[in-house]
Amino acid sequence: MSLYITTVGTAITTLLGVFVGGAITHRSQQQRWSRDRQAEACALILRESSSVLIELGKLDARDLPVLDDGVRVPTPID
């Protein structure tokens, strides 16, 4: 009788270990995926903001035409 209890206990412990290990691995993979997506989003934001700053710098470097009443002509970026 104790042989059956030991065998069943071992089987249950093994299955429990497999399920807990799978859950921990799944959680770890989800966190890694989320962190990768956040890093990609941050890189995209930095790329786009750099492009905007470069274009604004180009605009600032050239003189914008001024109308008779002192109003500057709007540009496509405005």
mmCIF file of the N, C-alpha and C atoms, coordinates in Angstrom:
data_MODEL
# 
_entry.id   MODEL 
# 
loop_
_atom_site.group_PDB 
_atom_site.id 
_atom_site.type_symbol 
_atom_site.label_atom_id 
_atom_site.label_alt_id 
_atom_site.label_comp_id 
_atom_site.label_asym_id 
_atom_site.label_entity_id 
_atom_site.label_seq_id 
_atom_site.pdbx_PDB_ins_code 
_atom_site.Cartn_x 
_atom_site.Cartn_y 
_atom_site.Cartn_z 
_atom_site.occupancy 
_atom_site.B_iso_or_equiv 
_atom_site.pdbx_formal_charge 
_atom_site.auth_seq_id 
_atom_site.auth_comp_id 
_atom_site.auth_asym_id 
_atom_site.auth_atom_id 
_atom_site.pdbx_PDB_model_num 
ATOM 1   N N  . MET A 1 1  ? 0.809  -1.190 0.000   1.00 0.00 ? 1  MET A N  1 
ATOM 2   C CA . MET A 1 1  ? 0.000  0.000  0.000   1.00 0.00 ? 1  MET A CA 1 
ATOM 3   C C  . MET A 1 1  ? 0.862  1.269  0.000   1.00 0.00 ? 1  MET A C  1 
ATOM 4   N N  . SER A 1 2  ? 1.946  1.264  0.783   1.00 0.00 ? 2  SER A N  1 
ATOM 5   C CA . SER A 1 2  ? 2.794  2.444  0.834   1.00 0.00 ? 2  SER A CA 1 
ATOM 6   C C  . SER A 1 2  ? 3.512  2.660  -0.499  1.00 0.00 ? 2  SER A C  1 
ATOM 7   N N  . LEU A 1 3  ? 3.711  1.587  -1.259  1.00 0.00 ? 3  LEU A N  1 
ATOM 8   C CA . LEU A 1 3  ? 4.324  1.714  -2.577  1.00 0.00 ? 3  LEU A CA 1 
ATOM 9   C C  . LEU A 1 3  ? 3.422  2.534  -3.504  1.00 0.00 ? 3  LEU A C  1 
ATOM 10  N N  . TYR A 1 4  ? 2.111  2.298  -3.415  1.00 0.00 ? 4  TYR A N  1 
ATOM 11  C CA . TYR A 1 4  ? 1.169  3.046  -4.252  1.00 0.00 ? 4  TYR A CA 1 
ATOM 12  C C  . TYR A 1 4  ? 1.133  4.517  -3.836  1.00 0.00 ? 4  TYR A C  1 
ATOM 13  N N  . ILE A 1 5  ? 1.150  4.783  -2.562  1.00 0.00 ? 5  ILE A N  1 
ATOM 14  C CA . ILE A 1 5  ? 1.125  6.164  -2.075  1.00 0.00 ? 5  ILE A CA 1 
ATOM 15  C C  . ILE A 1 5  ? 2.401  6.892  -2.520  1.00 0.00 ? 5  ILE A C  1 
ATOM 16  N N  . THR A 1 6  ? 3.520  6.245  -2.420  1.00 0.00 ? 6  THR A N  1 
ATOM 17  C CA . THR A 1 6  ? 4.776  6.846  -2.851  1.00 0.00 ? 6  THR A CA 1 
ATOM 18  C C  . THR A 1 6  ? 4.778  7.108  -4.349  1.00 0.00 ? 6  THR A C  1 
ATOM 19  N N  . THR A 1 7  ? 4.290  6.159  -5.122  1.00 0.00 ? 7  THR A N  1 
ATOM 20  C CA . THR A 1 7  ? 4.237  6.307  -6.573  1.00 0.00 ? 7  THR A CA 1 
ATOM 21  C C  . THR A 1 7  ? 3.299  7.443  -6.977  1.00 0.00 ? 7  THR A C  1 
ATOM 22  N N  . VAL A 1 8  ? 2.118  7.477  -6.375  1.00 0.00 ? 8  VAL A N  1 
ATOM 23  C CA . VAL A 1 8  ? 1.148  8.539  -6.688  1.00 0.00 ? 8  VAL A CA 1 
ATOM 24  C C  . VAL A 1 8  ? 1.698  9.892  -6.237  1.00 0.00 ? 8  VAL A C  1 
ATOM 25  N N  . GLY A 1 9  ? 2.314  9.943  -5.071  1.00 0.00 ? 9  GLY A N  1 
ATOM 26  C CA . GLY A 1 9  ? 2.904  11.200 -4.580  1.00 0.00 ? 9  GLY A CA 1 
ATOM 27  C C  . GLY A 1 9  ? 3.999  11.701 -5.498  1.00 0.00 ? 9  GLY A C  1 
ATOM 28  N N  . THR A 1 10 ? 4.816  10.785 -5.975  1.00 0.00 ? 10 THR A N  1 
ATOM 29  C CA . THR A 1 10 ? 5.887  11.161 -6.903  1.00 0.00 ? 10 THR A CA 1 
ATOM 30  C C  . THR A 1 10 ? 5.320  11.679 -8.217  1.00 0.00 ? 10 THR A C  1 
ATOM 31  N N  . ALA A 1 11 ? 4.297  11.023 -8.724  1.00 0.00 ? 11 ALA A N  1 
ATOM 32  C CA . ALA A 1 11 ? 3.679  11.449 -9.981  1.00 0.00 ? 11 ALA A CA 1 
ATOM 33  C C  . ALA A 1 11 ? 3.034  12.822 -9.827  1.00 0.00 ? 11 ALA A C  1 
ATOM 34  N N  . ILE A 1 12 ? 2.337  13.043 -8.733  1.00 0.00 ? 12 ILE A N  1 
ATOM 35  C CA . ILE A 1 12 ? 1.682  14.349 -8.505  1.00 0.00 ? 12 ILE A CA 1 
ATOM 36  C C  . ILE A 1 12 ? 2.737  15.446 -8.342  1.00 0.00 ? 12 ILE A C  1 
ATOM 37  N N  . THR A 1 13 ? 3.791  15.158 -7.605  1.00 0.00 ? 13 THR A N  1 
ATOM 38  C CA . THR A 1 13 ? 4.857  16.143 -7.415  1.00 0.00 ? 13 THR A CA 1 
ATOM 39  C C  . THR A 1 13 ? 5.531  16.480 -8.747  1.00 0.00 ? 13 THR A C  1 
ATOM 40  N N  . THR A 1 14 ? 5.757  15.483 -9.569  1.00 0.00 ? 14 THR A N  1 
ATOM 41  C CA . THR A 1 14 ? 6.377  15.720 -10.873 1.00 0.00 ? 14 THR A CA 1 
ATOM 42  C C  . THR A 1 14 ? 5.482  16.580 -11.755 1.00 0.00 ? 14 THR A C  1 
ATOM 43  N N  . LEU A 1 15 ? 4.195  16.252 -11.811 1.00 0.00 ? 15 LEU A N  1 
ATOM 44  C CA . LEU A 1 15 ? 3.254  17.043 -12.622 1.00 0.00 ? 15 LEU A CA 1 
ATOM 45  C C  . LEU A 1 15 ? 3.145  18.466 -12.099 1.00 0.00 ? 15 LEU A C  1 
ATOM 46  N N  . LEU A 1 16 ? 3.099  18.606 -10.792 1.00 0.00 ? 16 LEU A N  1 
ATOM 47  C CA . LEU A 1 16 ? 3.028  19.942 -10.206 1.00 0.00 ? 16 LEU A CA 1 
ATOM 48  C C  . LEU A 1 16 ? 4.272  20.752 -10.571 1.00 0.00 ? 16 LEU A C  1 
ATOM 49  N N  . GLY A 1 17 ? 5.441  20.121 -10.528 1.00 0.00 ? 17 GLY A N  1 
ATOM 50  C CA . GLY A 1 17 ? 6.680  20.800 -10.905 1.00 0.00 ? 17 GLY A CA 1 
ATOM 51  C C  . GLY A 1 17 ? 6.678  21.236 -12.361 1.00 0.00 ? 17 GLY A C  1 
ATOM 52  N N  . VAL A 1 18 ? 6.134  20.384 -13.219 1.00 0.00 ? 18 VAL A N  1 
ATOM 53  C CA . VAL A 1 18 ? 6.066  20.727 -14.648 1.00 0.00 ? 18 VAL A CA 1 
ATOM 54  C C  . VAL A 1 18 ? 5.148  21.929 -14.860 1.00 0.00 ? 18 VAL A C  1 
ATOM 55  N N  . PHE A 1 19 ? 3.985  21.942 -14.216 1.00 0.00 ? 19 PHE A N  1 
ATOM 56  C CA . PHE A 1 19 ? 3.046  23.053 -14.389 1.00 0.00 ? 19 PHE A CA 1 
ATOM 57  C C  . PHE A 1 19 ? 3.583  24.355 -13.806 1.00 0.00 ? 19 PHE A C  1 
ATOM 58  N N  . VAL A 1 20 ? 4.187  24.293 -12.637 1.00 0.00 ? 20 VAL A N  1 
ATOM 59  C CA . VAL A 1 20 ? 4.753  25.498 -12.032 1.00 0.00 ? 20 VAL A CA 1 
ATOM 60  C C  . VAL A 1 20 ? 5.916  26.019 -12.876 1.00 0.00 ? 20 VAL A C  1 
ATOM 61  N N  . GLY A 1 21 ? 6.768  25.134 -13.355 1.00 0.00 ? 21 GLY A N  1 
ATOM 62  C CA . GLY A 1 21 ? 7.876  25.558 -14.215 1.00 0.00 ? 21 GLY A CA 1 
ATOM 63  C C  . GLY A 1 21 ? 7.379  26.195 -15.506 1.00 0.00 ? 21 GLY A C  1 
ATOM 64  N N  . GLY A 1 22 ? 6.329  25.610 -16.086 1.00 0.00 ? 22 GLY A N  1 
ATOM 65  C CA . GLY A 1 22 ? 5.751  26.191 -17.303 1.00 0.00 ? 22 GLY A CA 1 
ATOM 66  C C  . GLY A 1 22 ? 5.176  27.568 -17.059 1.00 0.00 ? 22 GLY A C  1 
ATOM 67  N N  . ALA A 1 23 ? 4.502  27.746 -15.918 1.00 0.00 ? 23 ALA A N  1 
ATOM 68  C CA . ALA A 1 23 ? 3.919  29.050 -15.590 1.00 0.00 ? 23 ALA A CA 1 
ATOM 69  C C  . ALA A 1 23 ? 5.005  30.098 -15.378 1.00 0.00 ? 23 ALA A C  1 
ATOM 70  N N  . ILE A 1 24 ? 6.064  29.721 -14.693 1.00 0.00 ? 24 ILE A N  1 
ATOM 71  C CA . ILE A 1 24 ? 7.165  30.668 -14.454 1.00 0.00 ? 24 ILE A CA 1 
ATOM 72  C C  . ILE A 1 24 ? 7.853  31.030 -15.769 1.00 0.00 ? 24 ILE A C  1 
ATOM 73  N N  . THR A 1 25 ? 8.067  30.068 -16.628 1.00 0.00 ? 25 THR A N  1 
ATOM 74  C CA . THR A 1 25 ? 8.695  30.319 -17.918 1.00 0.00 ? 25 THR A CA 1 
ATOM 75  C C  . THR A 1 25 ? 7.818  31.223 -18.780 1.00 0.00 ? 25 THR A C  1 
ATOM 76  N N  . HIS A 1 26 ? 6.511  30.968 -18.777 1.00 0.00 ? 26 HIS A N  1 
ATOM 77  C CA . HIS A 1 26 ? 5.581  31.784 -19.563 1.00 0.00 ? 26 HIS A CA 1 
ATOM 78  C C  . HIS A 1 26 ? 5.614  33.237 -19.084 1.00 0.00 ? 26 HIS A C  1 
ATOM 79  N N  . ARG A 1 27 ? 5.609  33.414 -17.778 1.00 0.00 ? 27 ARG A N  1 
ATOM 80  C CA . ARG A 1 27 ? 5.639  34.763 -17.219 1.00 0.00 ? 27 ARG A CA 1 
ATOM 81  C C  . ARG A 1 27 ? 6.929  35.477 -17.595 1.00 0.00 ? 27 ARG A C  1 
ATOM 82  N N  . SER A 1 28 ? 8.039  34.772 -17.524 1.00 0.00 ? 28 SER A N  1 
ATOM 83  C CA . SER A 1 28 ? 9.326  35.349 -17.879 1.00 0.00 ? 28 SER A CA 1 
ATOM 84  C C  . SER A 1 28 ? 9.364  35.764 -19.349 1.00 0.00 ? 28 SER A C  1 
ATOM 85  N N  . GLN A 1 29 ? 8.837  34.915 -20.221 1.00 0.00 ? 29 GLN A N  1 
ATOM 86  C CA . GLN A 1 29 ? 8.802  35.234 -21.652 1.00 0.00 ? 29 GLN A CA 1 
ATOM 87  C C  . GLN A 1 29 ? 7.906  36.444 -21.921 1.00 0.00 ? 29 GLN A C  1 
ATOM 88  N N  . GLN A 1 30 ? 6.786  36.544 -21.226 1.00 0.00 ? 30 GLN A N  1 
ATOM 89  C CA . GLN A 1 30 ? 5.890  37.693 -21.399 1.00 0.00 ? 30 GLN A CA 1 
ATOM 90  C C  . GLN A 1 30 ? 6.586  38.983 -20.981 1.00 0.00 ? 30 GLN A C  1 
ATOM 91  N N  . GLN A 1 31 ? 7.308  38.940 -19.871 1.00 0.00 ? 31 GLN A N  1 
ATOM 92  C CA . GLN A 1 31 ? 8.026  40.133 -19.414 1.00 0.00 ? 31 GLN A CA 1 
ATOM 93  C C  . GLN A 1 31 ? 9.110  40.533 -20.403 1.00 0.00 ? 31 GLN A C  1 
ATOM 94  N N  . ARG A 1 32 ? 9.825  39.562 -20.934 1.00 0.00 ? 32 ARG A N  1 
ATOM 95  C CA . ARG A 1 32 ? 10.879 39.847 -21.916 1.00 0.00 ? 32 ARG A CA 1 
ATOM 96  C C  . ARG A 1 32 ? 10.273 40.446 -23.185 1.00 0.00 ? 32 ARG A C  1 
ATOM 97  N N  . TRP A 1 33 ? 9.154  39.892 -23.649 1.00 0.00 ? 33 TRP A N  1 
ATOM 98  C CA . TRP A 1 33 ? 8.490  40.401 -24.852 1.00 0.00 ? 33 TRP A CA 1 
ATOM 99  C C  . TRP A 1 33 ? 8.035  41.838 -24.632 1.00 0.00 ? 33 TRP A C  1 
ATOM 100 N N  . SER A 1 34 ? 7.435  42.099 -23.467 1.00 0.00 ? 34 SER A N  1 
ATOM 101 C CA . SER A 1 34 ? 6.962  43.444 -23.158 1.00 0.00 ? 34 SER A CA 1 
ATOM 102 C C  . SER A 1 34 ? 8.129  44.436 -23.101 1.00 0.00 ? 34 SER A C  1 
ATOM 103 N N  . ARG A 1 35 ? 9.225  44.039 -22.495 1.00 0.00 ? 35 ARG A N  1 
ATOM 104 C CA . ARG A 1 35 ? 10.398 44.910 -22.413 1.00 0.00 ? 35 ARG A CA 1 
ATOM 105 C C  . ARG A 1 35 ? 10.966 45.199 -23.800 1.00 0.00 ? 35 ARG A C  1 
ATOM 106 N N  . ASP A 1 36 ? 10.987 44.196 -24.672 1.00 0.00 ? 36 ASP A N  1 
ATOM 107 C CA . ASP A 1 36 ? 11.473 44.403 -26.042 1.00 0.00 ? 36 ASP A CA 1 
ATOM 108 C C  . ASP A 1 36 ? 10.583 45.381 -26.798 1.00 0.00 ? 36 ASP A C  1 
ATOM 109 N N  . ARG A 1 37 ? 9.269  45.248 -26.644 1.00 0.00 ? 37 ARG A N  1 
ATOM 110 C CA . ARG A 1 37 ? 8.349  46.166 -27.325 1.00 0.00 ? 37 ARG A CA 1 
ATOM 111 C C  . ARG A 1 37 ? 8.531  47.585 -26.816 1.00 0.00 ? 37 ARG A C  1 
ATOM 112 N N  . GLN A 1 38 ? 8.732  47.760 -25.513 1.00 0.00 ? 38 GLN A N  1 
ATOM 113 C CA . GLN A 1 38 ? 8.949  49.087 -24.952 1.00 0.00 ? 38 GLN A CA 1 
ATOM 114 C C  . GLN A 1 38 ? 10.250 49.693 -25.481 1.00 0.00 ? 38 GLN A C  1 
ATOM 115 N N  . ALA A 1 39 ? 11.282 48.883 -25.588 1.00 0.00 ? 39 ALA A N  1 
ATOM 116 C CA . ALA A 1 39 ? 12.559 49.386 -26.117 1.00 0.00 ? 39 ALA A CA 1 
ATOM 117 C C  . ALA A 1 39 ? 12.412 49.813 -27.569 1.00 0.00 ? 39 ALA A C  1 
ATOM 118 N N  . GLU A 1 40 ? 11.672 49.036 -28.357 1.00 0.00 ? 40 GLU A N  1 
ATOM 119 C CA . GLU A 1 40 ? 11.448 49.413 -29.760 1.00 0.00 ? 40 GLU A CA 1 
ATOM 120 C C  . GLU A 1 40 ? 10.653 50.706 -29.863 1.00 0.00 ? 40 GLU A C  1 
ATOM 121 N N  . ALA A 1 41 ? 9.648  50.865 -29.001 1.00 0.00 ? 41 ALA A N  1 
ATOM 122 C CA . ALA A 1 41 ? 8.840  52.085 -29.018 1.00 0.00 ? 41 ALA A CA 1 
ATOM 123 C C  . ALA A 1 41 ? 9.685  53.296 -28.639 1.00 0.00 ? 41 ALA A C  1 
ATOM 124 N N  . CYS A 1 42 ? 10.533 53.148 -27.641 1.00 0.00 ? 42 CYS A N  1 
ATOM 125 C CA . CYS A 1 42 ? 11.406 54.259 -27.234 1.00 0.00 ? 42 CYS A CA 1 
ATOM 126 C C  . CYS A 1 42 ? 12.383 54.627 -28.351 1.00 0.00 ? 42 CYS A C  1 
ATOM 127 N N  . ALA A 1 43 ? 12.929 53.622 -29.016 1.00 0.00 ? 43 ALA A N  1 
ATOM 128 C CA . ALA A 1 43 ? 13.849 53.892 -30.120 1.00 0.00 ? 43 ALA A CA 1 
ATOM 129 C C  . ALA A 1 43 ? 13.131 54.623 -31.254 1.00 0.00 ? 43 ALA A C  1 
ATOM 130 N N  . LEU A 1 44 ? 11.907 54.229 -31.541 1.00 0.00 ? 44 LEU A N  1 
ATOM 131 C CA . LEU A 1 44 ? 11.133 54.898 -32.593 1.00 0.00 ? 44 LEU A CA 1 
ATOM 132 C C  . LEU A 1 44 ? 10.846 56.351 -32.220 1.00 0.00 ? 44 LEU A C  1 
ATOM 133 N N  . ILE A 1 45 ? 10.494 56.593 -30.977 1.00 0.00 ? 45 ILE A N  1 
ATOM 134 C CA . ILE A 1 45 ? 10.241 57.962 -30.523 1.00 0.00 ? 45 ILE A CA 1 
ATOM 135 C C  . ILE A 1 45 ? 11.502 58.808 -30.654 1.00 0.00 ? 45 ILE A C  1 
ATOM 136 N N  . LEU A 1 46 ? 12.640 58.258 -30.257 1.00 0.00 ? 46 LEU A N  1 
ATOM 137 C CA . LEU A 1 46 ? 13.892 59.005 -30.373 1.00 0.00 ? 46 LEU A CA 1 
ATOM 138 C C  . LEU A 1 46 ? 14.248 59.292 -31.822 1.00 0.00 ? 46 LEU A C  1 
ATOM 139 N N  . ARG A 1 47 ? 14.018 58.310 -32.705 1.00 0.00 ? 47 ARG A N  1 
ATOM 140 C CA . ARG A 1 47 ? 14.297 58.518 -34.131 1.00 0.00 ? 47 ARG A CA 1 
ATOM 141 C C  . ARG A 1 47 ? 13.425 59.628 -34.697 1.00 0.00 ? 47 ARG A C  1 
ATOM 142 N N  . GLU A 1 48 ? 12.140 59.587 -34.389 1.00 0.00 ? 48 GLU A N  1 
ATOM 143 C CA . GLU A 1 48 ? 11.224 60.591 -34.934 1.00 0.00 ? 48 GLU A CA 1 
ATOM 144 C C  . GLU A 1 48 ? 11.506 61.975 -34.365 1.00 0.00 ? 48 GLU A C  1 
ATOM 145 N N  . SER A 1 49 ? 11.791 62.050 -33.064 1.00 0.00 ? 49 SER A N  1 
ATOM 146 C CA . SER A 1 49 ? 12.072 63.361 -32.485 1.00 0.00 ? 49 SER A CA 1 
ATOM 147 C C  . SER A 1 49 ? 13.368 63.930 -33.040 1.00 0.00 ? 49 SER A C  1 
ATOM 148 N N  . SER A 1 50 ? 14.333 63.075 -33.331 1.00 0.00 ? 50 SER A N  1 
ATOM 149 C CA . SER A 1 50 ? 15.572 63.553 -33.951 1.00 0.00 ? 50 SER A CA 1 
ATOM 150 C C  . SER A 1 50 ? 15.288 64.116 -35.338 1.00 0.00 ? 50 SER A C  1 
ATOM 151 N N  . SER A 1 51 ? 14.432 63.431 -36.090 1.00 0.00 ? 51 SER A N  1 
ATOM 152 C CA . SER A 1 51 ? 14.075 63.926 -37.430 1.00 0.00 ? 51 SER A CA 1 
ATOM 153 C C  . SER A 1 51 ? 13.393 65.284 -37.338 1.00 0.00 ? 51 SER A C  1 
ATOM 154 N N  . VAL A 1 52 ? 12.507 65.440 -36.381 1.00 0.00 ? 52 VAL A N  1 
ATOM 155 C CA . VAL A 1 52 ? 11.816 66.718 -36.216 1.00 0.00 ? 52 VAL A CA 1 
ATOM 156 C C  . VAL A 1 52 ? 12.811 67.805 -35.830 1.00 0.00 ? 52 VAL A C  1 
ATOM 157 N N  . LEU A 1 53 ? 13.711 67.501 -34.904 1.00 0.00 ? 53 LEU A N  1 
ATOM 158 C CA . LEU A 1 53 ? 14.697 68.501 -34.494 1.00 0.00 ? 53 LEU A CA 1 
ATOM 159 C C  . LEU A 1 53 ? 15.618 68.886 -35.647 1.00 0.00 ? 53 LEU A C  1 
ATOM 160 N N  . ILE A 1 54 ? 15.980 67.942 -36.478 1.00 0.00 ? 54 ILE A N  1 
ATOM 161 C CA . ILE A 1 54 ? 16.824 68.252 -37.636 1.00 0.00 ? 54 ILE A CA 1 
ATOM 162 C C  . ILE A 1 54 ? 16.084 69.174 -38.594 1.00 0.00 ? 54 ILE A C  1 
ATOM 163 N N  . GLU A 1 55 ? 14.816 68.860 -38.861 1.00 0.00 ? 55 GLU A N  1 
ATOM 164 C CA . GLU A 1 55 ? 14.025 69.710 -39.764 1.00 0.00 ? 55 GLU A CA 1 
ATOM 165 C C  . GLU A 1 55 ? 13.821 71.098 -39.178 1.00 0.00 ? 55 GLU A C  1 
ATOM 166 N N  . LEU A 1 56 ? 13.572 71.183 -37.885 1.00 0.00 ? 56 LEU A N  1 
ATOM 167 C CA . LEU A 1 56 ? 13.420 72.503 -37.256 1.00 0.00 ? 56 LEU A CA 1 
ATOM 168 C C  . LEU A 1 56 ? 14.728 73.281 -37.304 1.00 0.00 ? 56 LEU A C  1 
ATOM 169 N N  . GLY A 1 57 ? 15.840 72.580 -37.157 1.00 0.00 ? 57 GLY A N  1 
ATOM 170 C CA . GLY A 1 57 ? 17.138 73.243 -37.273 1.00 0.00 ? 57 GLY A CA 1 
ATOM 171 C C  . GLY A 1 57 ? 17.371 73.793 -38.668 1.00 0.00 ? 57 GLY A C  1 
ATOM 172 N N  . LYS A 1 58 ? 16.948 73.054 -39.678 1.00 0.00 ? 58 LYS A N  1 
ATOM 173 C CA . LYS A 1 58 ? 17.072 73.533 -41.055 1.00 0.00 ? 58 LYS A CA 1 
ATOM 174 C C  . LYS A 1 58 ? 16.209 74.765 -41.263 1.00 0.00 ? 58 LYS A C  1 
ATOM 175 N N  . LEU A 1 59 ? 15.016 74.756 -40.682 1.00 0.00 ? 59 LEU A N  1 
ATOM 176 C CA . LEU A 1 59 ? 14.141 75.919 -40.810 1.00 0.00 ? 59 LEU A CA 1 
ATOM 177 C C  . LEU A 1 59 ? 14.742 77.132 -40.113 1.00 0.00 ? 59 LEU A C  1 
ATOM 178 N N  . ASP A 1 60 ? 15.318 76.915 -38.962 1.00 0.00 ? 60 ASP A N  1 
ATOM 179 C CA . ASP A 1 60 ? 15.884 78.008 -38.194 1.00 0.00 ? 60 ASP A CA 1 
ATOM 180 C C  . ASP A 1 60 ? 17.105 78.591 -38.898 1.00 0.00 ? 60 ASP A C  1 
ATOM 181 N N  . ALA A 1 61 ? 17.809 77.778 -39.658 1.00 0.00 ? 61 ALA A N  1 
ATOM 182 C CA . ALA A 1 61 ? 19.029 78.216 -40.327 1.00 0.00 ? 61 ALA A CA 1 
ATOM 183 C C  . ALA A 1 61 ? 18.747 79.160 -41.487 1.00 0.00 ? 61 ALA A C  1 
ATOM 184 N N  . ARG A 1 62 ? 17.618 78.997 -42.128 1.00 0.00 ? 62 ARG A N  1 
ATOM 185 C CA . ARG A 1 62 ? 17.325 79.888 -43.263 1.00 0.00 ? 62 ARG A CA 1 
ATOM 186 C C  . ARG A 1 62 ? 16.355 80.985 -42.817 1.00 0.00 ? 62 ARG A C  1 
ATOM 187 N N  . ASP A 1 63 ? 16.434 82.092 -43.462 1.00 0.00 ? 63 ASP A N  1 
ATOM 188 C CA . ASP A 1 63 ? 15.571 83.224 -43.117 1.00 0.00 ? 63 ASP A CA 1 
ATOM 189 C C  . ASP A 1 63 ? 14.189 83.022 -43.721 1.00 0.00 ? 63 ASP A C  1 
ATOM 190 N N  . LEU A 1 64 ? 13.183 83.170 -42.897 1.00 0.00 ? 64 LEU A N  1 
ATOM 191 C CA . LEU A 1 64 ? 11.814 83.078 -43.384 1.00 0.00 ? 64 LEU A CA 1 
ATOM 192 C C  . LEU A 1 64 ? 11.404 84.444 -43.926 1.00 0.00 ? 64 LEU A C  1 
ATOM 193 N N  . PRO A 1 65 ? 10.693 84.453 -45.033 1.00 0.00 ? 65 PRO A N  1 
ATOM 194 C CA . PRO A 1 65 ? 10.262 85.744 -45.578 1.00 0.00 ? 65 PRO A CA 1 
ATOM 195 C C  . PRO A 1 65 ? 9.283  86.440 -44.635 1.00 0.00 ? 65 PRO A C  1 
ATOM 196 N N  . VAL A 1 66 ? 9.437  87.738 -44.529 1.00 0.00 ? 66 VAL A N  1 
ATOM 197 C CA . VAL A 1 66 ? 8.572  88.532 -43.654 1.00 0.00 ? 66 VAL A CA 1 
ATOM 198 C C  . VAL A 1 66 ? 7.694  89.418 -44.530 1.00 0.00 ? 66 VAL A C  1 
ATOM 199 N N  . LEU A 1 67 ? 6.388  89.442 -44.241 1.00 0.00 ? 67 LEU A N  1 
ATOM 200 C CA . LEU A 1 67 ? 5.452  90.289 -44.983 1.00 0.00 ? 67 LEU A CA 1 
ATOM 201 C C  . LEU A 1 67 ? 5.608  91.738 -44.531 1.00 0.00 ? 67 LEU A C  1 
ATOM 202 N N  . ASP A 1 68 ? 4.911  92.626 -45.223 1.00 0.00 ? 68 ASP A N  1 
ATOM 203 C CA . ASP A 1 68 ? 5.026  94.058 -44.938 1.00 0.00 ? 68 ASP A CA 1 
ATOM 204 C C  . ASP A 1 68 ? 4.648  94.408 -43.505 1.00 0.00 ? 68 ASP A C  1 
ATOM 205 N N  . ASP A 1 69 ? 3.669  93.720 -42.959 1.00 0.00 ? 69 ASP A N  1 
ATOM 206 C CA . ASP A 1 69 ? 3.215  94.060 -41.607 1.00 0.00 ? 69 ASP A CA 1 
ATOM 207 C C  . ASP A 1 69 ? 4.012  93.316 -40.522 1.00 0.00 ? 69 ASP A C  1 
ATOM 208 N N  . GLY A 1 70 ? 5.121  92.660 -40.882 1.00 0.00 ? 70 GLY A N  1 
ATOM 209 C CA . GLY A 1 70 ? 5.985  91.998 -39.913 1.00 0.00 ? 70 GLY A CA 1 
ATOM 210 C C  . GLY A 1 70 ? 5.615  90.559 -39.610 1.00 0.00 ? 70 GLY A C  1 
ATOM 211 N N  . VAL A 1 71 ? 4.605  90.027 -40.281 1.00 0.00 ? 71 VAL A N  1 
ATOM 212 C CA . VAL A 1 71 ? 4.185  88.649 -40.048 1.00 0.00 ? 71 VAL A CA 1 
ATOM 213 C C  . VAL A 1 71 ? 5.054  87.724 -40.889 1.00 0.00 ? 71 VAL A C  1 
ATOM 214 N N  . ARG A 1 72 ? 5.511  86.671 -40.308 1.00 0.00 ? 72 ARG A N  1 
ATOM 215 C CA . ARG A 1 72 ? 6.327  85.706 -41.044 1.00 0.00 ? 72 ARG A CA 1 
ATOM 216 C C  . ARG A 1 72 ? 5.417  84.755 -41.823 1.00 0.00 ? 72 ARG A C  1 
ATOM 217 N N  . VAL A 1 73 ? 5.899  84.318 -42.968 1.00 0.00 ? 73 VAL A N  1 
ATOM 218 C CA . VAL A 1 73 ? 5.146  83.402 -43.809 1.00 0.00 ? 73 VAL A CA 1 
ATOM 219 C C  . VAL A 1 73 ? 5.190  82.005 -43.168 1.00 0.00 ? 73 VAL A C  1 
ATOM 220 N N  . PRO A 1 74 ? 4.034  81.348 -43.013 1.00 0.00 ? 74 PRO A N  1 
ATOM 221 C CA . PRO A 1 74 ? 4.041  80.011 -42.395 1.00 0.00 ? 74 PRO A CA 1 
ATOM 222 C C  . PRO A 1 74 ? 4.746  78.995 -43.303 1.00 0.00 ? 74 PRO A C  1 
ATOM 223 N N  . THR A 1 75 ? 5.301  77.994 -42.694 1.00 0.00 ? 75 THR A N  1 
ATOM 224 C CA . THR A 1 75 ? 5.998  76.930 -43.413 1.00 0.00 ? 75 THR A CA 1 
ATOM 225 C C  . THR A 1 75 ? 5.184  75.645 -43.297 1.00 0.00 ? 75 THR A C  1 
ATOM 226 N N  . PRO A 1 76 ? 5.521  74.610 -44.083 1.00 0.00 ? 76 PRO A N  1 
ATOM 227 C CA . PRO A 1 76 ? 4.798  73.343 -43.981 1.00 0.00 ? 76 PRO A CA 1 
ATOM 228 C C  . PRO A 1 76 ? 4.868  72.701 -42.593 1.00 0.00 ? 76 PRO A C  1 
ATOM 229 N N  . ILE A 1 77 ? 5.956  72.925 -41.862 1.00 0.00 ? 77 ILE A N  1 
ATOM 230 C CA . ILE A 1 77 ? 6.067  72.347 -40.521 1.00 0.00 ? 77 ILE A CA 1 
ATOM 231 C C  . ILE A 1 77 ? 5.107  73.030 -39.559 1.00 0.00 ? 77 ILE A C  1 
ATOM 232 N N  . ASP A 1 78 ? 4.845  74.330 -39.773 1.00 0.00 ? 78 ASP A N  1 
ATOM 233 C CA . ASP A 1 78 ? 3.911  75.030 -38.896 1.00 0.00 ? 78 ASP A CA 1 
ATOM 234 C C  . ASP A 1 78 ? 2.556  74.383 -39.015 1.00 0.00 ? 78 ASP A C  1 
# 
